[in-house]
Amino acid sequence: MPSFTGSIYLICSGTSTLVSYINVLLKFAEYGGVGIKTALGMGAVRIDWKG
């Protein structure tokens, strides 16, 4: 099954509203997971806030 393990660095330089929306989506990804089969423990996300 294809997968990804590693780091992704995101930089958002937009309006404060856009940055807030992206932060909400990232926080939800950490709670709900990403992709299919999240109920089986796949798609886990950990966010390290830096900056």
C-alpha distance matrix in Angstrom:
0.0 3.8 6.4 10.2 12.7 16.2 19.2 20.3 24.0 25.5 29.1 30.8 34.4 35.6 37.9 37.8 36.6 33.5 32.8 33.3 30.9 28.1 28.9 28.7 25.3 24.1 25.7 24.2 20.6 21.4 22.7 20.4 17.0 15.0 12.6 11.6 11.6 14.0 16.1 13.8 14.1 11.1 12.3 15.3 17.7 20.7 23.5 26.2 29.1 31.1 34.1
3.8 0.0 3.8 7.2 10.3 13.5 16.3 17.1 20.8 22.2 25.8 27.6 31.1 32.4 34.9 35.0 34.1 30.8 30.0 30.9 28.6 25.6 26.6 26.8 23.3 22.0 24.1 22.9 19.2 20.2 22.0 19.8 16.2 13.8 11.7 11.9 12.8 14.6 17.4 15.5 15.1 11.6 11.6 14.5 16.2 19.1 21.5 24.0 26.7 28.4 31.2
6.4 3.8 0.0 3.8 6.8 10.1 12.8 13.9 17.7 19.4 23.1 25.0 28.6 30.1 32.5 32.4 31.6 28.5 27.4 28.2 26.2 23.0 23.7 24.1 20.8 19.0 21.0 20.2 16.4 17.0 19.1 17.4 13.7 11.5 10.4 11.4 12.2 13.0 16.1 14.4 13.1 9.5 9.0 11.4 12.8 15.4 17.8 20.3 23.1 24.9 27.8
10.2 7.2 3.8 0.0 3.8 6.5 9.1 10.3 14.1 16.1 19.9 22.1 25.7 27.5 30.0 29.9 29.5 26.3 24.9 26.0 24.3 20.9 21.4 22.3 19.2 17.0 19.2 19.0 15.2 15.6 18.3 17.2 13.5 11.5 11.5 13.4 14.4 14.4 17.7 16.3 14.2 10.8 9.3 10.7 11.0 13.1 15.1 17.2 20.0 21.4 24.3
12.7 10.3 6.8 3.8 0.0 3.7 7.1 9.6 13.3 15.9 19.6 22.2 25.8 27.9 30.3 29.9 29.8 26.9 24.9 26.0 24.8 21.3 21.2 22.4 19.7 16.9 18.7 19.1 15.4 14.9 17.9 17.6 13.9 12.9 13.8 15.7 16.1 15.4 18.5 16.9 14.2 11.4 10.1 10.2 10.1 11.2 13.3 14.9 18.0 19.4 22.5
16.2 13.5 10.1 6.5 3.7 0.0 3.8 6.9 10.2 13.3 16.8 19.8 23.2 25.6 28.3 27.8 28.2 25.3 23.1 24.4 23.7 20.0 19.8 21.5 19.2 16.1 18.1 19.2 15.7 15.1 18.5 18.7 15.4 14.4 15.9 18.4 19.1 18.0 21.2 19.9 16.9 14.4 12.5 11.8 10.5 10.7 11.8 12.6 15.6 16.4 19.4
19.2 16.3 12.8 9.1 7.1 3.8 0.0 3.8 6.6 9.8 13.2 16.3 19.7 22.2 24.9 24.4 25.1 22.2 19.8 21.4 21.0 17.2 16.9 19.2 17.2 13.9 16.1 17.8 14.7 14.1 17.8 18.5 15.5 14.6 16.7 19.7 20.8 19.2 22.5 21.8 18.7 16.3 13.7 12.7 10.3 9.7 9.7 10.0 12.5 13.0 15.8
20.3 17.1 13.9 10.3 9.6 6.9 3.8 0.0 3.8 6.4 10.0 12.9 16.3 18.8 21.6 21.4 22.0 18.9 16.8 18.7 18.1 14.3 14.6 17.1 15.0 12.1 14.9 16.6 13.6 13.9 17.6 18.1 15.4 13.9 16.0 19.4 21.1 19.5 23.1 23.0 20.0 17.4 14.3 13.7 10.8 10.8 9.8 10.5 11.9 12.4 14.6
24.0 20.8 17.7 14.1 13.3 10.2 6.6 3.8 0.0 3.8 6.7 10.1 13.2 16.0 18.9 18.8 19.9 17.0 14.5 16.8 16.9 13.2 13.4 16.4 15.0 12.2 15.0 17.3 15.0 15.2 18.9 19.9 17.6 16.5 18.9 22.4 24.3 22.4 25.9 26.1 23.0 20.7 17.3 16.4 13.1 12.3 10.2 10.0 10.3 9.9 11.5
25.5 22.2 19.4 16.1 15.9 13.3 9.8 6.4 3.8 0.0 3.8 6.5 9.9 12.4 15.3 15.4 16.3 13.3 11.0 13.7 13.6 10.0 10.8 14.0 12.7 10.5 13.7 15.9 14.1 15.0 18.5 19.3 17.5 16.2 18.7 22.4 24.6 22.6 26.1 26.8 24.0 21.7 18.1 17.4 13.9 13.5 10.9 11.2 10.5 10.5 11.2
29.1 25.8 23.1 19.9 19.6 16.8 13.2 10.0 6.7 3.8 0.0 3.8 6.5 9.6 12.6 13.1 14.7 11.8 9.6 12.8 13.5 10.4 11.3 14.8 14.3 12.6 15.5 17.9 16.9 17.8 21.0 22.0 20.7 19.5 22.0 25.7 28.0 26.0 29.4 30.3 27.5 25.3 21.7 20.9 17.3 16.6 13.6 13.3 11.5 10.7 10.1
30.8 27.6 25.0 22.1 22.2 19.8 16.3 12.9 10.1 6.5 3.8 0.0 3.8 6.0 9.0 9.7 11.1 8.3 6.5 10.1 10.8 8.4 9.9 13.2 13.0 12.3 15.2 17.4 16.9 18.3 21.1 22.0 21.2 20.0 22.4 26.1 28.7 26.6 29.9 31.3 28.6 26.6 22.8 22.2 18.7 18.3 15.2 15.3 13.1 12.8 11.7
34.4 31.1 28.6 25.7 25.8 23.2 19.7 16.3 13.2 9.9 6.5 3.8 0.0 3.8 7.0 8.7 10.9 8.7 7.6 11.3 12.5 11.0 12.6 15.7 16.0 15.7 18.3 20.5 20.4 21.8 24.4 25.4 24.8 23.6 26.0 29.7 32.3 30.2 33.5 35.0 32.4 30.3 26.6 25.9 22.4 21.8 18.6 18.3 15.7 14.8 12.9
35.6 32.4 30.1 27.5 27.9 25.6 22.2 18.8 16.0 12.4 9.6 6.0 3.8 0.0 3.7 6.5 8.0 6.1 6.5 9.9 10.8 10.4 12.4 14.9 15.5 16.0 18.4 20.2 20.6 22.4 24.6 25.3 25.1 24.0 26.2 29.8 32.6 30.5 33.7 35.5 33.1 31.2 27.4 27.0 23.6 23.4 20.2 20.5 17.7 17.5 15.6
37.9 34.9 32.5 30.0 30.3 28.3 24.9 21.6 18.9 15.3 12.6 9.0 7.0 3.7 0.0 3.8 5.3 5.3 6.4 8.7 10.1 11.0 12.5 14.5 15.8 16.8 18.6 20.3 21.4 23.1 24.9 25.8 26.1 25.3 27.7 31.2 33.8 31.6 34.4 36.6 34.3 32.7 28.9 28.3 25.0 24.8 21.5 21.9 18.9 18.9 16.9
37.8 35.0 32.4 29.9 29.9 27.8 24.4 21.4 18.8 15.4 13.1 9.7 8.7 6.5 3.8 0.0 3.8 5.5 5.1 6.1 8.7 9.9 10.4 12.3 14.3 15.3 16.4 18.4 19.9 21.2 22.7 24.1 24.8 24.5 27.2 30.6 33.0 30.4 33.0 35.2 32.9 31.6 28.0 27.0 23.6 23.0 19.7 20.0 16.8 17.2 15.3
36.6 34.1 31.6 29.5 29.8 28.2 25.1 22.0 19.9 16.3 14.7 11.1 10.9 8.0 5.3 3.8 0.0 3.8 5.5 5.1 6.3 8.7 9.9 10.7 12.5 14.3 15.4 16.7 18.5 20.3 21.4 22.3 23.3 22.9 25.4 28.7 31.1 28.6 31.1 33.6 31.6 30.3 26.8 26.1 23.1 23.0 20.1 21.0 18.2 19.3 18.0
33.5 30.8 28.5 26.3 26.9 25.3 22.2 18.9 17.0 13.3 11.8 8.3 8.7 6.1 5.3 5.5 3.8 0.0 3.8 5.4 5.1 6.3 8.6 10.0 10.7 12.4 14.3 15.5 16.6 18.7 20.2 20.8 21.2 20.4 22.7 26.1 28.8 26.5 29.3 31.6 29.6 28.0 24.3 23.9 20.9 21.1 18.3 19.5 17.0 18.0 17.0
32.8 30.0 27.4 24.9 24.9 23.1 19.8 16.8 14.5 11.0 9.6 6.5 7.6 6.5 6.4 5.1 5.5 3.8 0.0 3.8 5.5 5.2 6.2 8.7 10.0 10.5 12.3 14.3 15.3 16.7 18.6 19.8 20.1 19.6 22.4 25.9 28.2 25.7 28.5 30.6 28.2 26.7 23.0 22.1 18.8 18.5 15.4 16.1 13.4 14.3 13.4
33.3 30.9 28.2 26.0 26.0 24.4 21.4 18.7 16.8 13.7 12.8 10.1 11.3 9.9 8.7 6.1 5.1 5.4 3.8 0.0 3.8 5.5 5.1 6.3 8.7 9.9 10.6 12.4 14.3 15.6 16.8 18.1 19.1 19.3 22.2 25.4 27.5 24.7 27.2 29.5 27.2 26.2 22.7 21.6 18.5 18.2 15.3 16.4 13.8 15.4 14.9
30.9 28.6 26.2 24.3 24.8 23.7 21.0 18.1 16.9 13.6 13.5 10.8 12.5 10.8 10.1 8.7 6.3 5.1 5.5 3.8 0.0 3.8 5.4 5.1 6.3 8.7 10.0 10.7 12.4 14.5 15.5 16.1 17.1 16.8 19.4 22.5 24.8 22.3 24.9 27.4 25.4 24.2 20.7 20.1 17.4 17.9 15.5 17.4 15.4 17.4 17.4
28.1 25.6 23.0 20.9 21.3 20.0 17.2 14.3 13.2 10.0 10.4 8.4 11.0 10.4 11.0 9.9 8.7 6.3 5.2 5.5 3.8 0.0 3.8 5.4 5.1 6.2 8.6 9.9 10.5 12.5 14.4 15.0 15.2 14.6 17.3 20.8 23.1 20.7 23.5 25.6 23.4 21.9 18.2 17.6 14.6 15.1 12.6 14.5 12.8 14.8 15.1
28.9 26.6 23.7 21.4 21.2 19.8 16.9 14.6 13.4 10.8 11.3 9.9 12.6 12.4 12.5 10.4 9.9 8.6 6.2 5.1 5.4 3.8 0.0 3.8 5.5 5.1 6.1 8.6 9.8 10.8 12.6 14.1 14.7 15.0 18.3 21.6 23.4 20.5 23.1 25.1 22.6 21.6 18.1 16.7 13.5 13.2 10.4 12.1 10.1 12.6 13.2
28.7 26.8 24.1 22.3 22.4 21.5 19.2 17.1 16.4 14.0 14.8 13.2 15.7 14.9 14.5 12.3 10.7 10.0 8.7 6.3 5.1 5.4 3.8 0.0 3.8 5.5 5.1 6.2 8.6 10.0 10.7 11.9 13.3 14.0 17.2 20.1 21.8 18.8 21.1 23.6 21.4 20.7 17.5 16.3 13.7 14.0 12.0 14.4 12.9 15.8 16.7
25.3 23.3 20.8 19.2 19.7 19.2 17.2 15.0 15.0 12.7 14.3 13.0 16.0 15.5 15.8 14.3 12.5 10.7 10.0 8.7 6.3 5.1 5.5 3.8 0.0 3.8 5.5 5.1 6.1 8.7 9.8 10.0 10.7 10.7 13.7 16.8 18.8 16.1 18.7 21.1 19.1 17.9 14.5 14.0 11.6 12.8 11.5 14.4 13.7 16.7 17.9
24.1 22.0 19.0 17.0 16.9 16.1 13.9 12.1 12.2 10.5 12.6 12.3 15.7 16.0 16.8 15.3 14.3 12.4 10.5 9.9 8.7 6.2 5.1 5.5 3.8 0.0 3.8 5.4 5.0 6.4 8.8 9.9 9.8 10.1 13.5 16.8 18.5 15.6 18.4 20.2 17.7 16.5 13.0 11.8 8.8 9.3 7.7 10.7 10.4 13.5 15.3
25.7 24.1 21.0 19.2 18.7 18.1 16.1 14.9 15.0 13.7 15.5 15.2 18.3 18.4 18.6 16.4 15.4 14.3 12.3 10.6 10.0 8.6 6.1 5.1 5.5 3.8 0.0 3.8 5.4 5.2 6.5 8.8 9.8 11.5 15.1 17.9 18.9 15.6 17.7 19.8 17.2 16.8 13.8 11.9 9.3 9.3 7.9 10.8 10.6 14.1 16.1
24.2 22.9 20.2 19.0 19.1 19.2 17.8 16.6 17.3 15.9 17.9 17.4 20.5 20.2 20.3 18.4 16.7 15.5 14.3 12.4 10.7 9.9 8.6 6.2 5.1 5.4 3.8 0.0 3.8 5.3 4.9 5.8 7.7 9.4 12.7 15.1 16.2 13.0 15.0 17.5 15.4 15.2 12.3 11.2 9.5 10.8 10.6 14.0 14.2 17.7 19.7
20.6 19.2 16.4 15.2 15.4 15.7 14.7 13.6 15.0 14.1 16.9 16.9 20.4 20.6 21.4 19.9 18.5 16.6 15.3 14.3 12.4 10.5 9.8 8.6 6.1 5.0 5.4 3.8 0.0 3.8 5.4 5.2 4.9 6.0 9.7 12.5 13.7 10.7 13.4 15.4 13.1 12.1 8.9 8.0 6.4 8.6 9.1 12.8 13.8 17.1 19.5
21.4 20.2 17.0 15.6 14.9 15.1 14.1 13.9 15.2 15.0 17.8 18.3 21.8 22.4 23.1 21.2 20.3 18.7 16.7 15.6 14.5 12.5 10.8 10.0 8.7 6.4 5.2 5.3 3.8 0.0 3.8 5.9 5.7 8.3 12.0 14.4 14.7 11.2 13.5 15.0 12.1 11.9 9.2 6.8 4.8 5.9 6.9 10.6 12.1 15.7 18.5
22.7 22.0 19.1 18.3 17.9 18.5 17.8 17.6 18.9 18.5 21.0 21.1 24.4 24.6 24.9 22.7 21.4 20.2 18.6 16.8 15.5 14.4 12.6 10.7 9.8 8.8 6.5 4.9 5.4 3.8 0.0 3.8 6.0 9.4 12.7 14.3 14.2 10.5 11.8 14.1 11.7 12.4 10.5 8.5 8.0 9.2 10.5 13.9 15.1 18.8 21.5
20.4 19.8 17.4 17.2 17.6 18.7 18.5 18.1 19.9 19.3 22.0 22.0 25.4 25.3 25.8 24.1 22.3 20.8 19.8 18.1 16.1 15.0 14.1 11.9 10.0 9.9 8.8 5.8 5.2 5.9 3.8 0.0 3.8 6.9 9.6 10.9 11.0 7.5 9.2 11.9 10.2 10.5 8.6 8.0 8.6 11.1 12.7 16.4 17.8 21.4 24.0
17.0 16.2 13.7 13.5 13.9 15.4 15.5 15.4 17.6 17.5 20.7 21.2 24.8 25.1 26.1 24.8 23.3 21.2 20.1 19.1 17.1 15.2 14.7 13.3 10.7 9.8 9.8 7.7 4.9 5.7 6.0 3.8 0.0 3.8 6.9 8.7 9.1 5.9 8.8 10.5 8.4 7.5 5.0 5.0 6.0 9.4 11.6 15.3 17.2 20.5 23.4
15.0 13.8 11.5 11.5 12.9 14.4 14.6 13.9 16.5 16.2 19.5 20.0 23.6 24.0 25.3 24.5 22.9 20.4 19.6 19.3 16.8 14.6 15.0 14.0 10.7 10.1 11.5 9.4 6.0 8.3 9.4 6.9 3.8 0.0 3.8 6.9 8.7 6.9 10.5 11.8 10.2 8.0 4.7 6.7 7.3 11.0 12.8 16.4 18.2 21.2 23.8
12.6 11.7 10.4 11.5 13.8 15.9 16.7 16.0 18.9 18.7 22.0 22.4 26.0 26.2 27.7 27.2 25.4 22.7 22.4 22.2 19.4 17.3 18.3 17.2 13.7 13.5 15.1 12.7 9.7 12.0 12.7 9.6 6.9 3.8 0.0 3.8 6.8 6.7 10.3 11.3 10.8 8.0 5.9 9.2 10.6 14.4 16.3 19.9 21.8 24.6 27.1
11.6 11.9 11.4 13.4 15.7 18.4 19.7 19.4 22.4 22.4 25.7 26.1 29.7 29.8 31.2 30.6 28.7 26.1 25.9 25.4 22.5 20.8 21.6 20.1 16.8 16.8 17.9 15.1 12.5 14.4 14.3 10.9 8.7 6.9 3.8 0.0 3.8 5.6 8.3 9.1 9.8 7.5 7.3 10.7 13.1 16.9 19.3 22.9 25.0 27.9 30.5
11.6 12.8 12.2 14.4 16.1 19.1 20.8 21.1 24.3 24.6 28.0 28.7 32.3 32.6 33.8 33.0 31.1 28.8 28.2 27.5 24.8 23.1 23.4 21.8 18.8 18.5 18.9 16.2 13.7 14.7 14.2 11.0 9.1 8.7 6.8 3.8 0.0 3.8 5.3 5.4 7.0 5.8 7.3 10.2 13.4 17.0 19.9 23.4 25.8 28.9 31.8
14.0 14.6 13.0 14.4 15.4 18.0 19.2 19.5 22.4 22.6 26.0 26.6 30.2 30.5 31.6 30.4 28.6 26.5 25.7 24.7 22.3 20.7 20.5 18.8 16.1 15.6 15.6 13.0 10.7 11.2 10.5 7.5 5.9 6.9 6.7 5.6 3.8 0.0 3.8 5.3 5.1 4.8 5.5 7.4 10.5 13.9 16.8 20.4 22.7 26.0 29.0
16.1 17.4 16.1 17.7 18.5 21.2 22.5 23.1 25.9 26.1 29.4 29.9 33.5 33.7 34.4 33.0 31.1 29.3 28.5 27.2 24.9 23.5 23.1 21.1 18.7 18.4 17.7 15.0 13.4 13.5 11.8 9.2 8.8 10.5 10.3 8.3 5.3 3.8 0.0 3.8 5.5 7.2 9.0 10.2 13.4 16.4 19.4 22.9 25.3 28.7 31.7
13.8 15.5 14.4 16.3 16.9 19.9 21.8 23.0 26.1 26.8 30.3 31.3 35.0 35.5 36.6 35.2 33.6 31.6 30.6 29.5 27.4 25.6 25.1 23.6 21.1 20.2 19.8 17.5 15.4 15.0 14.1 11.9 10.5 11.8 11.3 9.1 5.4 5.3 3.8 0.0 3.8 5.7 8.9 10.1 13.8 16.6 20.0 23.3 26.1 29.3 32.5
14.1 15.1 13.1 14.2 14.2 16.9 18.7 20.0 23.0 24.0 27.5 28.6 32.4 33.1 34.3 32.9 31.6 29.6 28.2 27.2 25.4 23.4 22.6 21.4 19.1 17.7 17.2 15.4 13.1 12.1 11.7 10.2 8.4 10.2 10.8 9.8 7.0 5.1 5.5 3.8 0.0 3.8 6.6 6.8 10.5 13.1 16.6 19.7 22.6 25.7 29.1
11.1 11.6 9.5 10.8 11.4 14.4 16.3 17.4 20.7 21.7 25.3 26.6 30.3 31.2 32.7 31.6 30.3 28.0 26.7 26.2 24.2 21.9 21.6 20.7 17.9 16.5 16.8 15.2 12.1 11.9 12.4 10.5 7.5 8.0 8.0 7.5 5.8 4.8 7.2 5.7 3.8 0.0 3.8 5.7 9.3 12.4 15.8 19.0 21.9 24.7 28.0
12.3 11.6 9.0 9.3 10.1 12.5 13.7 14.3 17.3 18.1 21.7 22.8 26.6 27.4 28.9 28.0 26.8 24.3 23.0 22.7 20.7 18.2 18.1 17.5 14.5 13.0 13.8 12.3 8.9 9.2 10.5 8.6 5.0 4.7 5.9 7.3 7.3 5.5 9.0 8.9 6.6 3.8 0.0 3.8 6.4 10.0 12.9 16.3 18.9 21.8 24.9
15.3 14.5 11.4 10.7 10.2 11.8 12.7 13.7 16.4 17.4 20.9 22.2 25.9 27.0 28.3 27.0 26.1 23.9 22.1 21.6 20.1 17.6 16.7 16.3 14.0 11.8 11.9 11.2 8.0 6.8 8.5 8.0 5.0 6.7 9.2 10.7 10.2 7.4 10.2 10.1 6.8 5.7 3.8 0.0 3.8 6.8 10.1 13.4 16.3 19.3 22.6
17.7 16.2 12.8 11.0 10.1 10.5 10.3 10.8 13.1 13.9 17.3 18.7 22.4 23.6 25.0 23.6 23.1 20.9 18.8 18.5 17.4 14.6 13.5 13.7 11.6 8.8 9.3 9.5 6.4 4.8 8.0 8.6 6.0 7.3 10.6 13.1 13.4 10.5 13.4 13.8 10.5 9.3 6.4 3.8 0.0 3.8 6.5 10.0 12.6 15.6 18.8
20.7 19.1 15.4 13.1 11.2 10.7 9.7 10.8 12.3 13.5 16.6 18.3 21.8 23.4 24.8 23.0 23.0 21.1 18.5 18.2 17.9 15.1 13.2 14.0 12.8 9.3 9.3 10.8 8.6 5.9 9.2 11.1 9.4 11.0 14.4 16.9 17.0 13.9 16.4 16.6 13.1 12.4 10.0 6.8 3.8 0.0 3.8 6.7 9.7 12.7 16.2
23.5 21.5 17.8 15.1 13.3 11.8 9.7 9.8 10.2 10.9 13.6 15.2 18.6 20.2 21.5 19.7 20.1 18.3 15.4 15.3 15.5 12.6 10.4 12.0 11.5 7.7 7.9 10.6 9.1 6.9 10.5 12.7 11.6 12.8 16.3 19.3 19.9 16.8 19.4 20.0 16.6 15.8 12.9 10.1 6.5 3.8 0.0 3.8 6.1 9.3 12.6
26.2 24.0 20.3 17.2 14.9 12.6 10.0 10.5 10.0 11.2 13.3 15.3 18.3 20.5 21.9 20.0 21.0 19.5 16.1 16.4 17.4 14.5 12.1 14.4 14.4 10.7 10.8 14.0 12.8 10.6 13.9 16.4 15.3 16.4 19.9 22.9 23.4 20.4 22.9 23.3 19.7 19.0 16.3 13.4 10.0 6.7 3.8 0.0 3.8 6.2 9.9
29.1 26.7 23.1 20.0 18.0 15.6 12.5 11.9 10.3 10.5 11.5 13.1 15.7 17.7 18.9 16.8 18.2 17.0 13.4 13.8 15.4 12.8 10.1 12.9 13.7 10.4 10.6 14.2 13.8 12.1 15.1 17.8 17.2 18.2 21.8 25.0 25.8 22.7 25.3 26.1 22.6 21.9 18.9 16.3 12.6 9.7 6.1 3.8 0.0 3.8 6.8
31.1 28.4 24.9 21.4 19.4 16.4 13.0 12.4 9.9 10.5 10.7 12.8 14.8 17.5 18.9 17.2 19.3 18.0 14.3 15.4 17.4 14.8 12.6 15.8 16.7 13.5 14.1 17.7 17.1 15.7 18.8 21.4 20.5 21.2 24.6 27.9 28.9 26.0 28.7 29.3 25.7 24.7 21.8 19.3 15.6 12.7 9.3 6.2 3.8 0.0 3.8
34.1 31.2 27.8 24.3 22.5 19.4 15.8 14.6 11.5 11.2 10.1 11.7 12.9 15.6 16.9 15.3 18.0 17.0 13.4 14.9 17.4 15.1 13.2 16.7 17.9 15.3 16.1 19.7 19.5 18.5 21.5 24.0 23.4 23.8 27.1 30.5 31.8 29.0 31.7 32.5 29.1 28.0 24.9 22.6 18.8 16.2 12.6 9.9 6.8 3.8 0.0
